[in-house]
Amino acid sequence: MVSSIQVSEALLAELKRRKLHDRESYEAVISDLLEDCSELSLETKRDLAKSRAEYKAGRVRPLSEVRKELGI
């Protein structure tokens, strides 16, 4: 099934800017964007694992404590 969607002029301009070549469809551009958002990079996965380990080890402080220390 084919359907159409309405987008603002600004979003259309952004989609056009993200095309890899002139003949690329907007469907392909949107699919690429969705794919990029759904996959975590290996670096991000490592950072998340490191953060979880630090949290479990108790090496974290509440934001309120850090703000107080920095005088924010």
C-alpha positions in Angstrom: 0.0 0.0 0.0 1.3 3.4 -0.9 0.4 6.5 1.1 1.4 10.1 1.2 2.3 12.2 4.2 2.4 15.9 4.8 5.6 17.5 6.0 6.6 21.1 6.6 8.8 23.0 4.1 11.6 22.9 6.7 11.4 19.1 7.0 11.2 18.7 3.3 14.4 20.8 2.9 16.1 18.7 5.6 15.1 15.4 3.8 16.4 16.8 0.5 19.7 17.7 2.2 20.1 14.2 3.5 19.7 12.5 0.1 22.8 10.7 -0.9 22.0 11.3 -4.6 19.3 13.2 -6.5 17.4 10.1 -7.5 17.2 8.7 -3.9 13.6 8.4 -2.7 12.4 10.0 0.4 11.3 6.6 1.6 15.0 5.5 1.4 16.1 8.6 3.3 13.5 8.1 6.1 14.4 4.3 6.3 18.1 5.2 6.7 17.3 7.6 9.4 15.1 5.1 11.3 17.8 2.4 11.0 20.4 4.8 12.3 18.2 5.6 15.3 17.4 2.0 16.1 21.0 0.6 16.2 23.5 1.4 18.9 27.1 1.6 17.9 29.6 -0.7 19.5 31.1 2.3 21.3 27.8 3.3 22.8 27.2 -0.3 24.0 30.6 -0.3 25.7 29.8 3.1 27.3 26.5 1.8 28.6 28.1 -1.4 30.0 30.8 0.8 31.7 28.2 3.1 33.2 26.1 0.2 34.5 29.2 -1.3 36.1 30.1 2.0 37.8 26.5 2.4 39.0 26.5 -1.1 40.5 29.9 -0.4 42.2 28.5 2.7 43.8 30.8 5.1 42.0 28.0 7.6 41.2 26.6 10.7 42.9 23.3 12.3 42.6 23.1 15.4 40.3 22.0 17.5 43.3 25.2 16.7 45.1 27.3 17.6 42.0 25.4 20.9 41.5 26.0 21.7 45.2 29.7 21.0 44.8 30.0 23.2 41.7 27.8 25.9 43.2 25.2 25.7 40.5 
